[in-house]
Structure formats: C-alpha cells, structure tokens
C-alpha cells in the first residue's frame, strides 16, 4: 500500500507540473498577443486583443492555482480530503480562481459581442449568469460547511498548523 501511495504522489506531482507548464505557455501566448496589439497601435481592435490576452492570463492563473493546490494538498501535505475543513478549503481555493477566470472570460465575450458579433451577446450573458450561479452555490456550500467545521475544531487547528509549515 505504501508503494501505491508513493505512486499516487508521483502522479499528482506530474499532473501539477503539466498544469504549471500549461500556465507558462498561456502566459507566453498572452504576452505575445499583448505586445503585438500595442505594437499595432492603440485603437479598438488592439483593446480587444489586450482584453483577450487578459482572458488568457486568467486561464493561466487557474492552471497555476490548480498546480499549487494539487502540490500542497496531495504531494506536500498528503492530505485526507474527507474532513469538512479540508473539503471547504480545497474547493474554495479552486472555486475562487475558476469564478474569477469565468467572470473575466464573460467580460471578454461581452466586449467582443458588443463590438463585433451582437448575436453572441446571449452566450456571453449566459456565461456571466452561470458564473453568478456558481458563485452563489459556492457561498451556500461554505455557509453550510461552516456548521460542520464547528463540530470538529481540531481539524481546523491542524489545518492552520499545516499552513504555518508550508509558509516556512
């Protein structure tokens, strides 16, 4: 069983590295888009290209955050995600980045639709509405999970101690 857990740690490490490499590639792409847009001038098409580059950077942040979460939770801590405190913390870290990225992507889509393809405005609105629903669901989850955490204060104290270990 110990060999199996070591294998899981290695696989999680490899997945985290791939997420990080994907994020770096997205950063390079966004930087290139931004540089080319500014080099072409400072008009509406360049502004749209910069906004799209920001959307790509948001996706890079999501990829980096996932890599960091996998590394901290599955490799460094080798955490058991079954405790309510762990579940809330893990999902919160993930959802905050995904929601921000989706909101930015929705704004990029809205900007593009308003200026180029008005028929796509419905899809941009649906993306933003879905993001809002996801945000509300996450808030409800945190609210409901808080009561479960009060039943196990030791788990919260342990999680805080582990955070201090990671900071050192």
C-alpha positions in Angstrom: 0.0 0.0 0.0 2.9 2.3 0.7 4.2 1.9 -2.8 0.8 2.7 -4.2 0.7 5.9 -2.1 4.1 6.9 -3.4 2.9 6.2 -7.0 -0.1 8.5 -6.4 2.2 11.2 -5.1 4.4 10.9 -8.2 1.4 11.1 -10.5 0.0 14.1 -8.6 3.4 15.7 -9.0 3.5 15.1 -12.7 -0.1 16.5 -13.1 0.9 19.6 -11.1 4.0 20.1 -13.3 1.9 19.7 -16.5 -0.6 22.3 -15.2 2.3 24.7 -14.4 3.8 24.2 -17.9 0.5 24.9 -19.5 0.2 28.0 -17.4 3.6 29.2 -18.6 2.7 28.5 -22.2 -0.5 30.6 -21.7 1.5 33.4 -20.2 3.9 33.5 -23.2 0.9 33.4 -25.6 -0.8 36.3 -23.7 2.4 38.3 -23.6 2.9 37.9 -27.3 -0.7 38.9 -28.0 -0.3 42.0 -25.8 3.0 43.1 -27.4 1.6 42.6 -30.9 -1.6 44.5 -30.0 0.3 47.5 -28.6 2.8 47.5 -31.5 -0.1 47.8 -34.0 -1.5 50.9 -32.3 -3.9 52.0 -29.6 -7.3 51.6 -31.2 -10.4 49.4 -30.5 -9.1 46.3 -32.2 -5.9 46.5 -30.1 -8.0 47.0 -27.0 -10.0 43.9 -27.8 -6.8 41.9 -28.4 -5.5 43.1 -25.0 -8.7 42.1 -23.3 -8.4 38.7 -24.9 -4.9 38.4 -23.6 -6.1 39.2 -20.1 -8.6 36.4 -20.5 -5.8 34.0 -21.4 -3.8 35.2 -18.4 -6.9 34.4 -16.2 -6.8 30.9 -17.6 -3.1 30.8 -16.7 -3.9 31.8 -13.2 -6.4 29.0 -12.9 -3.8 26.5 -14.2 -1.2 27.7 -11.7 -3.7 27.7 -8.9 -4.7 24.1 -9.7 -1.0 23.1 -9.8 -0.3 24.8 -6.5 -3.4 23.2 -4.9 -2.5 19.8 -6.1 1.1 20.2 -4.9 0.1 21.5 -1.5 -2.8 19.2 -0.8 -1.8 15.9 -2.5 2.0 16.0 -2.5 3.3 18.1 0.4 0.6 17.5 2.9 -0.6 14.2 1.6 -4.0 15.4 3.0 -7.1 13.4 3.5 -9.8 15.4 1.8 -12.7 13.8 3.6 -12.8 16.2 6.6 -15.2 19.1 6.1 -12.4 21.7 6.8 -10.3 20.1 4.1 -13.1 20.0 1.6 -14.1 23.6 2.1 -10.5 24.8 1.9 -9.7 22.7 -1.2 -12.9 23.7 -3.0 -12.6 27.4 -2.0 -9.1 27.7 -3.4 -10.3 26.1 -6.6 -13.6 27.9 -7.0 -12.2 31.4 -6.3 -9.9 31.2 -9.2 -12.3 29.5 -11.6 -15.0 32.1 -10.8 -12.7 35.0 -11.4 -11.5 33.4 -14.7 -15.0 32.8 -15.8 -16.1 36.3 -14.9 -13.1 37.7 -16.9 -13.9 35.4 -19.8 -17.6 36.6 -19.7 -16.5 40.2 -19.8 -14.1 39.5 -22.7 -17.0 37.7 -24.6 -19.4 40.6 -23.8 -16.9 43.2 -25.0 -16.3 41.2 -28.2 -20.0 40.6 -28.8 -20.9 44.2 -28.3 -18.3 45.4 -30.8 -18.1 42.6 -33.3 -20.9 39.9 -33.1 -24.1 41.1 -31.3 -25.7 37.7 -31.9 -23.1 36.3 -29.4 -24.3 38.5 -26.6 -26.8 35.9 -25.4 -23.9 33.4 -24.9 -21.8 35.9 -23.0 -24.8 36.7 -20.8 -25.4 33.0 -20.2 -21.7 32.6 -19.2 -21.9 35.5 -16.8 -25.2 34.2 -15.3 -23.7 30.8 -14.9 -20.7 32.3 -13.2 -23.1 34.1 -10.8 -24.9 30.9 -10.0 -21.6 29.1 -9.4 -20.6 31.9 -7.0 -23.9 31.7 -5.2 -23.6 27.9 -4.9 -20.1 28.2 -3.6 -21.2 30.7 -1.0 -24.0 28.4 0.1 -21.6 25.5 0.3 -19.3 27.5 2.5 -22.2 28.6 4.7 -23.4 25.0 5.2 -20.0 23.6 5.7 -19.1 26.1 8.4 -21.6 24.4 10.8 -19.8 21.1 10.1 -16.4 22.7 10.9 -17.7 23.8 14.3 -18.2 20.1 15.1 -14.5 19.4 14.6 -12.4 22.3 15.8 -9.3 20.1 16.0 -9.3 19.7 12.2 -9.3 23.5 11.7 -6.5 23.9 14.2 -4.5 21.1 12.4 -5.1 22.8 9.0 -3.8 26.1 10.4 -0.7 24.4 11.8 0.0 22.8 8.4 -0.4 26.3 6.7 2.4 27.6 9.0 4.6 24.6 8.0 4.1 25.5 4.3 4.9 29.1 4.9 8.3 28.2 6.4 
